[in-house]
Amino acid sequence: MTGDDSDPTPAEVAVGPFQLSDGLKIELVAVNPKVTQPLFMHFDDPA
């Protein structure tokens, strides 16, 4: 058995602990309810 029965952490809260180098930032681009059934994602070369 893996995981637990807790609710998922909201994306806005989950990005908080990340420590980024100067000049970098995190943007939420695929967050509920914007994504209801993700079927395809595409990342360019830098990502």
C-alpha positions in Angstrom: 0.0 0.0 0.0 1.3 3.4 -0.8 0.3 6.9 0.2 -2.4 7.8 2.7 -6.0 9.0 2.8 -5.2 12.7 3.1 -6.4 15.2 0.5 -3.9 16.3 -2.1 -1.9 19.5 -1.2 -3.2 22.5 -3.2 -0.7 23.5 -5.9 -0.5 27.0 -4.5 0.7 25.6 -1.2 2.9 22.9 -2.7 5.2 25.4 -4.5 5.9 27.3 -1.4 8.8 25.3 0.0 10.8 25.4 -3.3 14.0 27.4 -3.1 15.0 28.9 -6.5 18.2 30.6 -7.7 18.0 34.3 -8.4 16.3 35.0 -11.7 14.1 31.8 -11.7 10.4 31.5 -10.8 7.7 28.9 -10.6 4.5 29.5 -12.5 1.4 27.3 -12.0 0.2 26.4 -15.5 -1.7 23.2 -15.2 -3.7 23.6 -12.0 -7.3 22.5 -11.2 -9.8 23.5 -12.3 -8.0 24.6 -15.4 -7.1 21.0 -16.1 -10.0 18.6 -15.8 -8.7 15.7 -17.8 -5.1 16.0 -18.9 -4.4 14.0 -22.0 -1.4 15.7 -23.6 1.3 18.1 -22.4 4.2 19.5 -24.4 7.4 21.1 -23.1 9.8 23.0 -25.2 13.6 22.4 -25.1 14.3 24.7 -22.1 11.7 22.9 -20.0 
